[in-house]
Amino acid sequence: MGYSMLFRKQMAPEQVFTPRSAEVNPEMYISRKQLESALKRALRGNLHMIIHGQSGTGKSWLYKKTLKDLKVPFMVANLANASRLGSICAELKNLVDREGRSIKVSFEEQKSAEANAVVAKGGLSHTDMYEIGQMEPFEACLAFLCKQSNNKPSILVFDNLEAAFTEPLLKELADLIILCDDERYSRFNVKILVVGVPGGVKEYFYKTPHHNTVANRLVELPEVTRLEKPECNDLVKRGFIEKLHYKVFSETELMEHVAWITDRVPQSVHEYCLELAFTSEESQIVNSDYISIADQDWLSKSQYYSYSVIESHMNERETKAGRRNQTLFALSLCTGEQFKAGDIEEIIRKEFPTSTGGTVLNVPQMLSQLAAGEKPIIKRSPKGDAFTFADPRYKMVLRTMLKKGEAEIVEKVPVSNN
């Protein structure tokens, strides 16, 4: 029994569930074969690549794990830092400096002051010259990668594209991609991988004067989205049962609950499961009581801002029907990425038949109100005939904080920001 307990405590919750970890957690990495295959094929092609998808969907882990498995050397430039520093090249210079490397660009042979000293030493003394500015930052980065990979194909990653989605930085990015065809840069055998939230980057460059040709140099990989249900179930089961060895009263209920409230977004799955693992750590048991506590902890710690935004849109207590709250509850039940007023009205009437019977519901107006103001919960789709969530986290929080109580009244789970 003593040995068993010792083994059970070998891994801590924070070692198993690792939200926002820059490094891939190999113990908990969930293989996404179609996306990995698409990236592997693109690496064999002659175009530069774009990986896009909503925040928290696992883009960084995807490319880092795939490149590492293929033993492809890569270097990551953070475009959020480029935005802060004012240019992509400033971040590239910072990247090389941060690696603690100087690119050797020349050396000079210095003759000894005395001829007999040359003979005595048997040769010439060499002084390495590391001249700052001799090689501009983009070329220096490519040279560094080339040296690290022994001239084998390597990748320069530009991550967090959303931080650089401004005209000056996108223009600079386009220039760098085009320069890769110049023999001064192509000789380093480096391809570019752009990673971020925005999709349609190729279309953007097609519409940009003087840079539409850059789109022909890019391939946009399939969008990285939420996990498939079996993948999400695998992550939950692997974490709680195989790694932490917790006793789970109902595996099916746990997996269904986690998949529902996190919308199967990998980062949110890790965040929620970490809270639940901490809550259940002392007893090593996962049951409905601990799940309820974890729900509140997750809302108050990780999702409090989203919680407060939704709270500000809710009906006041004295409102009789609470139609706004019913609309918010209906939004939580949406399973697609986009929805129309008719979809929401159908859900409202199904969930609240007594209070909506024989009543005209002005759902379009309510949706318009939820899409207005400084902190909208939803927004209109590009075509304008449907809505989508302004932030995917709002859907997750709605599913956790709103409950349908007696007399068809929608109630919220109270939390405190402590």
Phi, psi and omega in degrees: 000319179298317179295321180298315180295324178297317180295321182296334183262010182293327179246131178269156180308319182288348173273337181269306181259115190231072178294144177065017178284127178290329179271142179292132175270098186298332180292333187239011179289128179259117182294134178237086196301318182295316180292319179296319180295320179297319179292319179298319178295318181296324179297332181276347180276187182249013180255155172283162193236153176231127172246124181226160180164160182301157180301135176088004183274355175099025181297314184294316178298324181300307184286325180294317180293317182294314180295321179294317179297325180276356182060039177265116179297142178211161181223139185248121173257129183269114182289343172294323177288325177298319178296320180293320184275346175102348179197158177291321180297327177296321177290324179295318176297317178299323181295313179295317179297321182293329177289351178072029182245147169241133179277120181285116185253342179192164169215155179238144177268125182249119181288147177292152181295334182237134184299323182290335178292325178298313181295318183296323182275350176076021178165196182257148174272146182244137176243118178288137180246120177245095188263116177293130180092350179295324178237123183293158192305318182296314178296322179297319178296315180296320179296320179297314179298318180299318180293319181294328184262005184055042177068016172277161180303136179219172188233134170255115184264130170253102185262160180064052180304327182303332180285343184245019184278060175233157185305311182297316184286324177292325176296317178295319178299317178299318179299318182294320179296317179295322181297337181298341177276344179289137185298335178295334182253325182294336182296344181276350175062045181243133174252157182256137174238119180258131185230133178177183183285314188294138170260178177068026181294322178301315180298324178299313182291330176299326183271354183269121180304138176072355180231013181292338180289343181293332179299329179288350179259003186240146170237127181264116182286162178305144182300137175276114184245193180294164180292150168290158184302314178299326179292319178295317178300320180298318180297314181295312182295316180299318183292307186282321187265311185279324184263314182270339180062035176284153174272117182255121185294322177217102180301317183298313180297319179297312181295321177296317182295312181297315181298322184288308188283337179265355183056022177064024174279120189310312182298319180290326176299314178297317181298311183293315182296329177295317178298317180294322179294320176295316181300322185264003189299316185294318183272341184061028182233140174244115177221183185297326179295314179292327178295319178297319178295318180296324177303312181293319179297318180296316179296316186284331183264308187267335190234023186294324180298313179298321178301314183292325178295313179296319179302323181291341180266354184281157175297152171292160184301324186283353179294128188293295185286330183063045186297324178297318179295322177296322178294317178298319179297319179296322177299324181294338182269357178293135179254340179271170180284330180235157181208154178245168181302322179297323178296316182291319179298321178299319179292317181300314182292328179288318184279333184230062186295324184291312185281348181251353182299127179068017182246138175279124180256126179266066183297317179305320180293318180295320178294321178297322178292321179290342179265001183254173177088182182287333182232070180289146178274325180236168177215158179286146177289162181307325180281343175084358182260005180210175179236160171217166180288138178295331177213129182305335182293335179298321179296317180298316183291321176303318182292335182266323189270339184256132178232144177269113183263202180290156178057030176058031178266130178273125181244154179252148175283119182285139176222163175235147180267070181253000000 
